[in-house]
Amino acid sequence: MGGCLSTKIDPALRHLIRNRLTKSIGSNKKEECEKQGKWSELPSLPLEKIYSFLRREDQVNMSLVCRSWSKGYGSPSVWKTFRFDLTKSQLSLVTCPVMKFVQKYSSMFRHVEIKGPQRGANDLLVQNWSRHVA
């Protein structure tokens, strides 16, 4: 699910994301966010801009930092462009994990790129998947 611009992430932000992911689920998330310089209060516009520079995998990790960052992950600007490569095992709509994202966020897509494992399979793949994108 790559394909987004690759840029360097602020070391403080990277450290925060890594620390939040390694904390136990039982920790007090609000307290932890406050200790990290009130990152949870970052306004939505800068948050959306940060999301725009990250790969999809990093966006998912960032959305797990705190509740307000999770809300930012649902912003239409984050989902405007959606790129993913499907392996042969993901060609089935039933078993593909990407499908849950398509179903949840497809109304916000403005540009979708789908790559399949074979040239001949791409036509059928795009035809099948395009029926599920709103």
N, C-alpha and C positions, 0 to 999 in steps of 0.2 A: 504494500500500500504506500509506496514511496512516491517520489516524483515532485514533491514540493521544493521550493528554493532551499538550498542548504546554506545556512549562515551560522556564525558563532553565537551561542547563547551566553548571556551574561553569567559569569561564574556563580554569582550569588543566587540567581534563579535556578541554575542547574543544581547547586548544592541544596537549595530548598526542596526541589522536586525529589531528588534522591533521598533526602532525609525523611520526607513525608511518606515515601513509599516503603521505607524500612521500619517505620514506627508500627507498634502493635495496634490492632484495631480498637482495643479498649482504651487507648490514650484519649485525653481530652483534646479534641481537635481545635476547638476555639482558642484554648490556652496556648497551644503550640503555634498557631498562626500569629497570635499576638506577640509571642516571644520572637518571632522571625521578622519583626518590624512592620506588623499590621499588613502583611501581604494580602490577607483576605479582604482588605478594603480597597484594593486596586480597582479603579473605575473600569467600566466595561469596555470603553473604546481602546485604551492601551492594552487591556487584556486580549481583546480581539486581534489587535495588531501583533501581539506576541504569538498568538495561535497561528497567524497567517504565515509565519516564518518556519514553523515546525513541521516535521514529517508527521503523518497520521499517528504512528506509534507513540511519538513524543507528546502529541496532543492528548491522546488517551491517558498517558501517565500524568500530564499536567492537570487534567480534569479530576484526578483523584486527590489532589492536594488539599482542597477544602471545598465547602459547599458553594461559595460564590464563584470559584473557578470552574466548578462543574456546570453551573448555570451558563457561564461564558462559552462553554463547549457546545451548547445548544444554539448558539447565535447563528443566524443565517449567513453571516460573512464567513464563518468557519467552514460551512458546508457548501459554499458557492461552487467550488471545484472539487470533484471527487475522482480520484485516480486509483485504480487497483489492477494488479496482475493476478489472474486466476491460474492455478495449477490444474492439471488434468483431474485431480480428485475433487476440485471445487466446482466443476462444471455443472453439477446437479444443484438446482435451486434449493432442494430440501436439505442438503448437507453443508452448504457453503456458509461459513461464519460471517462473511461480509454481508450476507443478505439481511441480517438484523439491522445493520447500519442503513442499508438501502431503504428498508421499510420504515425506519424511524425518521430519517433525515431527508428522504428523497424530495419532499416538497420544497426544500431549500436549494436543491442542486440547480446550477445554471449551466454547468459544463461537466460532462461525465466522460472519462476515458476508461475503456475496458480492453485489456489485452488477454488473450487466451494462449494456450500452449502450442496451438497449430494454426496455420493460416486458414485452412478450410473450415476449422471449427469456429473461427471468429464470427462468421456470418450468422450461423445458427445461435451462437452464444449471445450476440448483440440482439438478435430478434427475440429470443426468449427472455432476456433480462429487461429489455426496454418495456415490456408489458408490465413490469413490476415497479417501474419508476414513475411516480406521479407527474 
